[in-house]
């Protein structure tokens, strides 16, 4: 079976738009068809089976108590995999390597934990659990590449088909950047042909946690750090922000001066990753809307930006200019000319004249709606002392409350662009 991958985006500042025909797939099996289910169990006992890769999205690695040992197949992915591995074990076959790619923390460990829960539920043998633990290698991994998927514009799809010389209903689009960190030792690296082949960005490491921190702090932290103020300043998509000297300068200063220096990884590697982020945000083929990034920004700022903010202060004994401003931009976005609170969210209005709907946990939206008539110092104090939002009282960070009052005043009076410019 063949399918096409379009690699489209920016790499080292240059536009990439190339196609690759993938010929690694011999067939596809649908376990919900009885014949294919039996064929899947034949694969389970095959001497050729060495590696199983899963990518079932964040929702895939989940425990479903309704699954039974004799379901054909059971509903959850961990239950399906437990069946496959049990069939292999019962046939006396050697263990396999399982590479979990779902975007949850400790994905491999969680997958193995849920499979063992089914072993317990179904009364299966302890020897099978020991075989999974000792003979199989269920790896935690971290994947990082943006995959927009299919081309949705019919005209663009037709143009691509004409360029390729064929139509491919399974064509998929991805960006040039790729990273796949697999947690394991050197013996695992020797068993993985795509690692031995030296594919860029693919590696085995004893611990993927620092690389997860790098991605969250730099890539995701950059998004949350600049998009809320950029939206208030009139921008709508990420790429346009990368073409504005002020927003780009603000983002790069935040990453290179405030985030990268405190990461526990090779500094040059982190700087290259940050440079790649600029390319990724400047992808001419993806219209990434700022409003889609703005969803749940309270928990996002807490997870992505607050750790960098606090660690910077601990290391340098002063407030980080851009990360401090990002918090004021967050408050501004959530409190800008509040119109109403409805079922969809908190309706605000920006200087451009249009209304926008803030989406977040209900308690957050109700909080901002309740404080919509506060003056700036009162609002800032209420936000910072809301420990449900931040897990702590942020007014105890020296100088932070005063700086945020000053920054929010600047955003309200002169606009977010002037506020970002003041950081440079």
Secondary structure, 3 states (H helix, E strand, C coil): CCEEEEEEEEECCEEEEEEEEECCCCCCCCCCCHHHHHHHHHHHCCCCCCEEEECCCCCCCCCCCCCCCCCCCCCCHHHHHHHHHHHHHHCCCCCCEEEECCCCCCHHHHHHHHHHHHHHHCCCCHHHHHHHHHCCEEEEEEEECCCCECCCCHHHHHHHHHHHCCCCCCCEEECCCCEEEEECCHHHHHHCHHHHCCCCCEEEECCCHHHHHHHHHHHHHHHHHHHHHHHHCCCCEHHHHHCCHHHHHHHHHHHHHHHHHHCCCCHHHHHHHHHHHHHHHCCCCCCCEHHHHCCCHHHHHHHHHHHHHHHHHHHHCCCCHHHHHHHHHHHHHHHCCCCEEECCEEEEECCCCCEEEECCCHHHHHHHHHCCCCCHHHHHHHHHCCHHHHCCCHHHCCCHHHHHHHHHHHHHHHCHHHHHHHCC
